[in-house]
Amino acid sequence: MSPKHVTPEGLNSNANPGASSGSAVSGLVIAAADANEVMREQLEYLIEHAGNGTCGCPQCHRYLRARALLMEIFAYSRSCAGERDNLISA
């Protein structure tokens, strides 16, 4: 069983206690979306939402939190560069 293709045999029968044991599962099972795709779509949505400035709504707060986390690496890189320059000039 692959993450993209779920077979009835791969389902947890304990998850649906109302179903009789050993019964055949009918219907279509939709596999979970790729987490990276979902994150990209959410980032695109938040960037588009905040494109004309933040308005203070929950989506803008999510955008600001996500942006701060993603921009941390650049603050770290600048502080490391400053430390390196201090070591070189010493």
C-alpha positions as CSV (number, residue, x, y, z in Angstrom):
1,M,0.0,0.0,0.0
2,S,1.4,3.4,-1.0
3,P,0.6,6.7,0.7
4,K,-1.3,7.8,-2.5
5,H,-3.4,4.7,-2.9
6,V,-5.4,3.3,0.0
7,T,-7.0,-0.1,-0.2
8,P,-9.9,-1.3,1.9
9,E,-7.5,-3.8,3.5
10,G,-5.3,-0.9,4.7
11,L,-8.1,0.8,6.6
12,N,-8.3,0.6,10.4
13,S,-11.5,-1.3,11.2
14,N,-11.4,0.0,14.8
15,A,-11.8,3.5,13.4
16,N,-15.5,2.8,12.6
17,P,-17.0,0.8,15.4
18,G,-20.4,0.8,13.8
19,A,-19.2,-1.3,10.9
20,S,-19.5,-5.0,11.2
21,S,-16.2,-6.8,11.4
22,G,-15.1,-8.4,8.2
23,S,-17.5,-6.5,6.1
24,A,-16.4,-5.2,2.7
25,V,-15.8,-1.5,2.5
26,S,-17.5,0.2,-0.4
27,G,-17.0,3.6,-1.8
28,L,-14.1,5.7,-2.7
29,V,-11.3,6.5,-0.2
30,I,-9.5,9.8,-0.9
31,A,-5.9,9.7,0.0
32,A,-4.4,12.6,2.0
33,A,-2.9,15.5,0.1
34,D,0.8,16.0,0.0
35,A,1.8,18.1,3.0
36,N,4.3,20.2,1.0
37,E,1.7,21.1,-1.6
38,V,-0.8,22.1,1.1
39,M,1.8,24.3,2.8
40,R,2.7,26.0,-0.5
41,E,-1.0,26.6,-1.2
42,Q,-1.5,28.1,2.2
43,L,1.6,30.3,1.8
44,E,0.4,31.5,-1.6
45,Y,-3.0,32.2,-0.1
46,L,-1.6,34.2,2.8
47,I,0.8,36.1,0.6
48,E,-2.0,37.1,-1.8
49,H,-4.2,38.0,1.1
50,A,-1.6,40.3,2.7
51,G,-0.4,41.6,-0.7
52,N,-2.0,45.1,-0.2
53,G,-1.0,45.4,3.5
54,T,-2.2,43.6,6.6
55,C,-5.6,44.5,8.0
56,G,-5.3,42.7,11.4
57,C,-7.6,39.8,10.6
58,P,-6.7,36.2,11.6
59,Q,-5.3,35.5,8.1
60,C,-3.0,38.5,8.4
61,H,-1.8,37.3,11.8
62,R,-1.1,33.8,10.3
63,Y,0.8,35.5,7.5
64,L,2.9,37.6,9.9
65,R,3.7,34.5,12.0
66,A,4.7,32.4,9.0
67,R,6.8,35.2,7.5
68,A,8.6,35.7,10.8
69,L,9.5,32.0,11.0
70,L,10.6,31.9,7.4
71,M,12.7,35.0,7.7
72,E,14.5,33.8,10.9
73,I,17.2,32.2,8.7
74,F,18.2,35.6,7.3
75,A,18.6,37.2,10.7
76,Y,20.7,34.2,11.8
77,S,22.8,34.5,8.6
78,R,23.4,38.3,9.2
79,S,24.5,37.6,12.9
80,C,26.8,34.9,11.8
81,A,28.4,37.2,9.1
82,G,28.9,39.9,11.8
83,E,30.6,37.4,14.1
84,R,32.8,36.2,11.2
85,D,33.8,39.8,10.4
86,N,34.6,40.4,14.0
87,L,36.9,37.3,14.1
88,I,38.6,38.4,10.9
89,S,39.3,41.9,12.0
90,A,40.6,40.8,15.4
